[in-house]
Amino acid sequence: MKKTSRGRGREGEQLAARFLQQKGYHIEARNWRYKRYEVDLIACKENILVFVEVKSRRSEAFGFPEQFVNKAQASRIMEAAEAYIHERGWQGNIRFDIIAIKLVSSGQHLIEHFEDAFS
């Protein structure tokens, strides 16, 4: 059965969360919502709160996954992050990352982690 883009997105988020955990991050929240905005993953490591946008693609025919985060989307993620920080009373450092995942056949995948991607 063929996966929908939503199914691929959820699979990508699962892979990204596992990838971050293996790198020593603690996952604080998944699919955190503020108004109509959503942050895929919120993770913490070494007193840095990281807001992560996950992009998954089956191919690079239309570009690399990380290229699909535009300025408007980055702005929405930053606005949602402000709300999360205020709600939690976070006082430490923050960062915005992108995790790009290329899903290839037979359950294989390639993951790239772009730290501080919105600067």
Secondary structure as UniProt FT lines:
FT   HELIX           5..22
FT   TURN            23..24
FT   STRAND          26..34
FT   TURN            35..36
FT   STRAND          37..45
FT   TURN            46..47
FT   STRAND          48..57
FT   TURN            61..62
FT   HELIX           65..68
FT   HELIX           71..88
FT   STRAND          93..103
FT   TURN            106..107
FT   STRAND          109..114
FT   TURN            115..118
//
